Amino acid sequence: MRQFFTIATNAFMELVRQPVFLLLMTGSVLFELFLAVPYYFAFGDESKLVKNSALAVMLLAGLFGAVLSASASLAREIRVGTALAVLSKPIGRAQFLLAKFAGLAAALTVLAYVDLIGVLLCSKMAFDAYGSTDLVALGIFAAGVAIAYALGGFSNFFLRRPFVSDAVFALVVMATIAAFVIFRFTESETGFYAQGHVDWRLVPAGILILFALWILAALALACSTRLDTIPTLAVCSAFFLIGLMSDYLFGQRAAAGNWWASTLYTVIPNWQLFWLADALDMGKSTFHWHYVARAFAYTVGYAGAALAVGTALFEERELS
C-alpha cells in the first residue's frame, strides 16, 4: 500500500505542477463568473441560463483536464521511459495504473471543487432585467485570484518552490475564503428571481459532474495505455458526444429488445444521468442525496470496468 500511495501522490503532484492545469482551473472559474456579468434579457430565465452555462463550463473544463492529465500522467511517461523505470521495481502494472488513476481523480477533484465554487457564486450573482452586475462579489473573487498568484510568485522567488503547484493550492484556499466572504458578508439587490441567494442545490449537481469526470478519467487513462494525447482526446470526445445522445440513439431500441442497442447502451456511458440541472429547473428543492449515492455506485462500476480494460491493454504493452 505504501508504494500505491507514493505513486498516487507523485502522480497528483505532477499533474498540479502542469501549467495547463493552473490555466484551465483559473480560466474556467473566471469564465463562470463572467457568465453572471452581462445582461441577457431572457424573459425571467436569466438565473437558469447562468447556472446551466456555468455547470456546462465545469463539465467541459473537466473533460479537457481529464484527457490532458491522463496523457501527461501515463502516455508521456511511457514515451520517455519513466514508466519502465518504475515498473522495474517490484510493482505490478495493475497497481501502477490504479495508483495513476487515484492521483488523476484527486487532481480532477481539486479542479471540480474550484469550479463548483464558481458555479455557486454564479447562482448568487445572477440577476434579471431589473438587477445589475454584482461588482462587489466580482472584485472580491478577482482579488482572491490575484493574491493566489502573488503567493505562488512569492514562494517561487523567495523560497525556490515550484510556482504552479503553490499557485494551485493558494487558489483553492483563496477561492474558498473569497466565496465565504461573499456568501456571508455581501448583499445584492434582490430582483424578481431572488438575486443574492446561493442555490445550494447545485452542490449535488456539481458532485454528479465530478463523478462523470472520474469516468472520463478512467476512459482517458485506458486510452493512454496505447494512444497519445490527440487520439485520446478524439476517443474521449466521441464517447462524450455519443453518450449525450445515448437515450435517443440506443435507449428506445434497447427497450424494444434489440441486442446491439442494449449492448451499446450499456457500454457507452449515459452522461444525462449526471446532469441534474434539468431537475433543478423543474423546481425540485431536495438535495437528491440518494440519487447521488446510486450515481456513485454506477461510477465505481463503470470506472472499474474501464480500468480493467486499460489494465489488460497495459499488460500487453511493450515499454522498452
N, C-alpha and C positions, 0 to 999 in steps of 0.2 A: 504493500500500500504506500510505503514511503516513496518508492520510485514513481508510482502513479501520480501522487500529489506533486512531486518535484517536476515531472514532465508537464502536468496541467498548469502549475504555477508559471513555469517558464514560457509555456505557450501563451498564457494570458498576458504576461508582461511583454512578451514580444509583440503581441497584437496591439496593445495600448501604446507601444512606442512607435507605431507606424504613423507617419504624418497624415496619411489619408484618413486614419481613424479619427484623429483630432479634428480635421477639416470636416469630415462627414458629420460628426457629433455637433460641432459648432454651427455648421451651415444648416443642418436640419432643424435644430431648435430655434435658431433665429428666423428661419423661413416660416416656421409655425407661428411665431409671434407676429411676423409680418402679415400673415393672413388675417389677423384681427385688427389691422390698421386701417385699410381703405373702407370707403362707403360702398356697399353692394346694392342697396335698393332692391332687395329680394322679396319685397312684399311680406315682411314679417318672418321670413325664413333665414334671416342673416345668421342667427346663432347656430342653427342646424347646419348651414353651409360651412361656417367656420370650423365647427367641431369635426364634421365629416372630412373636410380637407386636411385638417391637422392630423387626424388618425391615418389618412392615406399617405401623408408625408412620412409619418412614423413607420409605416409598413414598407414603403419604397426605400427609405434610408436603411432599414434593417436588411432588405433584400440585397442591396449593394454591399452593405457591411458584411453580411454572411458570406457572399461569394468571394469578395476580396480578401477577407480574413482567412477563409478556408484555403484559398490558393497560397496566401503568404505563409500559412501555418504548415501546410503539408506539401503542396506541389513544388514550391520553391526549395524546401529542404530536400526533397527527393532529387531535384535537379542539381543542386550544388553539392550533394553528398552528405549533408548533415544527418539525414535520417539513417543512412548506412552506418555512420559512426555511432549513433545512439543504439541502433539495433545490434551492433557488435557486442554490446553488453548483454548480460542475462535478462533481457526484456523481450517479451513476446510482441508480435506485430499487433495482435488484438488489443493488448494492454496499451501499446503506444498510440493506436488510433483512438481508443476510448479516452485516453488522457488528453489527446489533442482536442477531441470534441468537448470535454469538460472545460478546458481553457477557452475554447471558442464560444461556448454557451455563456460563460461568465462575462466575456467581453461584450457579447450582444446584450446581456442583461444590463450592463452599465450604460450602453448606448440607449437601450429602450427606456431606462429609468430617466435619463435626462430628457429624452423626447416626450415621455409621459408628463414630466413637469411642464414642458411647453404646451402640451395638449390641455392640461388643467388651467394653465394661465390663459390660453385662448378662450376657454369657456367662461372665464371671468371678464376678459377684456372685450368679448364680442358685444356689439351694440347694433341697435336697429336704426331706422332712418331718423329717429328723434334723439339719438345719442351722439356721442363723439368719441374720438380715439382716446384711450386711457394712456396719456403720455407719462403719467407718474409711474405706472407699473412698467411701461416700456423702458423708461430711463433707469429704474432700479435694476431691472434684469440686465440691461446693457452694461451698467456699471459693474455688476457681478461678473459678467463675461470678461470685461476689461481687467478687473482685479485678478481673475484666474490666470489670464495670460501674463499679467505682470508678475504674479507669484512664480509662474513657470520660468520666466526670464530671470527673476532674481535667483532662484535656486540653481539655474544653469550657469549664471555668470559668477556668483559668489561661492557656491557650494560644489560646482562642477558636476551637477547631477543632470540626467537627460531631460531636455526641455519638454518633449512631447508627453511623456508619461506623467510628469509632475503637473503639466498644464491640464491633462485629462482629469486627474484626481482633484486638482484645485477647482476645475469647472464643475465637477459633481458636487463638491462641498458648497461652492458659491451659488450654484443654481438652487440647491436646497435652501440655503439661507435667504436668497433673494425671493424665492417662492413663499417662504414662511413670512417674510416681512410684508410682501404684497397681500397675501391672504389675510394676515392678522391686522395690519395697521393701515391699509389703504381702503378708500371707499370710492365708488364710482357713481355717476349719475345713473339712476335706475330708469331704464327705458321700458317699453311695453313688454319686452321679453326678459325682464329682471336682470339687466346687466349688473355686474358687480357680485354675483353669486357663483361660487365654484360648483360645477356639475360633477360631484364625486362619483356618479355612476360611470364616469369614464375610466375609473380605476380598473374594474374588471374588464372593460373593453381593451385597455392597454395591456393587461395581463394576457388576454387571449391573443393579441398580436404578438406578444413575446413568445408564446407557445408556437405560433406559426413561424416565427423566426428560427426557433430551435429546429423545427422540421426542415426548413430551408438550409440551415447549417449542416444537418445530417446529410441531406442530399448533396450539398456542395462538397462536403468532405469525402463522400463516397465517389463523386466525380473526380475530385482532385487526386485520387489514388492513381488515375490513368490519364487525366487530361490537365491542360494548363489553364490559365486564368480565363482567356476569352472563350474557349469551348465550354468551360464550366459555367460561365455566365450565360451562354446560349442555352445550355441544357436546363439550367435552373429557371431561366426566363420562360422557356417552353412549358415546364412544369407549372410555373406560376400562372401563365396565361390560360392554359388548358384547364387548370384547377379552378380558375374563376368561373369558367363555363361548364363545369363538371355536371351540375344538375341538368342543364339544358342538353348537353351532348350525350350523356350516358344515363342520367338518373331515370328518365321516363322509360327508356329502353330496358334498363336493368329491372325496373318494376314490372315490365311486361314479360320478363323471363329470358331475355337474350343473354347468353352466357358470356359473350365477348364484352358486351356493355357492362355486365356485372363485374367482370374481371378488371376492366379499365376503371370502373367507378371505385373499386377497392384500392387499386394500385396508385392512382393519381389522387393526391390529397385535395379535399374539397375546402378551399380557403373561405368559402362563405360560412362555414361552421365557426370560424374565428372572427367574424365581422359582426360585432354587436351593435353597431351604430344604427342599423335599421330598427332593432328592437327598442333602442332609446328614443328614436324619432316617433315611435308609436305610443310613447307616453308611459312605458313600463318604468317603475321607480325602484324596483328592488335591485339588489346587487348581484343576483344570479350566481351566488357562490356555488350552488350545487351544479350548475351548468359548467362553471369554471373547473370544478373537480373532474367532471366527466371529460371535458376537453383536455385536461392534463393527462388523464389515462390514455386518451387517444394519441396524444403527443408522444407519450412514453412508448406506446406500441409501435407507432409509425417510425419514430426516430430509431428505435431499436432495430426494426426491420431494415431500414436504410443503412444503419451502421453494420448490420450483419452482412449485407451485400457488399458494402465497402471493405469489410474485413476479408471476405472471400476474394475480392479483386486485389486487395493489397498483399494477400498471402502469395499470390502468383506473380506479383510484380518483381521484375529483376531490378535491383537497386544499384548494382555495380556499373 
